[in-house]
Amino acid sequence: MIQGQGQAKGAQQGRLSDRDILQDLLTTHKFMSDGYHHAVLESANDEIRQTRTKMHDEVVQNAKPVFDAMNQRGWYQVTPATPTR
C-alpha cells in the first residue's frame, strides 16, 4: 500500500484522528455491553445479576454521547426507523 493511502490525515502523522478515537470508543463500549449482557443472562445469584445489570446499563449510558458525537459528524449514519401499524 502506498504510504498514507486509505488512512485518515491524523493517522498519516502518527496520531489517531478524532474519528478513529470515537470509533474505537464506540467499538469498546459495544464489546463491553455484549460481555455484560451475557454475564447477566448467566448469573445464578440475584445480587450478582443486579450488579452486572447495573454495570451493563452504565456502559450503555456512556456509549450514547460517543454515538451522538459520531452521528452528528456524519461518521455513523443510521437509517431512521419508520412507524409500523
C-alpha positions as CSV (number, residue, x, y, z in Angstrom):
1,M,0.0,0.0,0.0
2,I,1.2,3.5,-0.8
3,Q,2.1,5.4,2.3
4,G,-1.0,7.3,3.6
5,Q,-3.4,5.6,1.2
6,G,-6.7,4.9,2.9
7,Q,-5.6,6.4,6.2
8,A,-7.1,9.4,8.0
9,K,-5.0,12.5,8.0
10,G,-4.2,12.2,11.7
11,A,-3.1,8.6,11.3
12,Q,-0.7,9.7,8.5
13,Q,1.1,11.9,11.0
14,G,1.3,9.1,13.6
15,R,-1.7,10.2,15.5
16,L,-5.2,8.9,15.7
17,S,-7.9,11.2,14.2
18,D,-11.0,12.2,16.2
19,R,-13.0,9.8,14.1
20,D,-10.6,6.9,14.9
21,I,-10.7,7.7,18.6
22,L,-14.5,7.9,18.7
23,Q,-14.8,4.7,16.6
24,D,-12.5,2.9,19.0
25,L,-14.5,4.1,22.0
26,L,-17.8,3.0,20.5
27,T,-16.4,-0.4,19.5
28,T,-15.1,-0.9,23.0
29,H,-18.5,0.1,24.5
30,K,-20.2,-2.4,22.2
31,F,-17.8,-5.2,23.2
32,M,-18.3,-4.4,26.9
33,S,-22.1,-4.2,26.6
34,D,-22.1,-7.6,24.9
35,G,-19.9,-9.2,27.6
36,Y,-22.0,-7.8,30.4
37,H,-25.2,-8.9,28.6
38,H,-24.0,-12.5,28.5
39,A,-22.8,-12.2,32.2
40,V,-26.3,-11.0,33.3
41,L,-28.0,-13.8,31.4
42,E,-25.7,-16.4,33.0
43,S,-25.9,-15.1,36.6
44,A,-27.4,-17.6,39.0
45,N,-27.1,-15.3,42.0
46,D,-29.6,-12.4,42.1
47,E,-27.2,-10.0,43.8
48,I,-24.6,-10.6,41.1
49,R,-27.2,-10.3,38.4
50,Q,-28.2,-6.9,39.7
51,T,-24.6,-5.7,39.9
52,R,-23.9,-6.9,36.4
53,T,-27.1,-5.3,35.1
54,K,-26.1,-2.0,36.6
55,M,-22.7,-2.3,35.0
56,H,-24.3,-3.1,31.7
57,D,-26.6,-0.1,31.9
58,E,-23.7,2.2,32.8
59,V,-21.8,1.1,29.7
60,V,-24.9,1.7,27.5
61,Q,-25.4,5.2,29.0
62,N,-21.7,6.0,28.5
63,A,-21.9,4.9,24.9
64,K,-24.7,7.3,24.0
65,P,-22.6,10.5,23.9
66,V,-20.0,8.8,21.8
67,F,-22.6,7.6,19.3
68,D,-24.2,11.0,19.2
69,A,-20.8,12.7,18.5
70,M,-20.2,10.3,15.6
71,N,-23.7,10.6,14.3
72,Q,-23.7,14.4,14.4
73,R,-20.4,14.5,12.4
74,G,-21.8,12.1,9.8
75,W,-19.3,9.3,10.9
76,Y,-22.0,6.9,12.0
77,Q,-25.1,7.1,9.8
78,V,-28.2,5.2,10.6
79,T,-31.5,4.7,8.8
80,P,-34.3,6.2,10.8
81,A,-37.0,3.7,11.9
82,T,-40.4,4.1,10.3
83,P,-43.5,3.6,12.3
84,T,-45.5,0.4,11.5
85,R,-49.0,-0.4,12.3
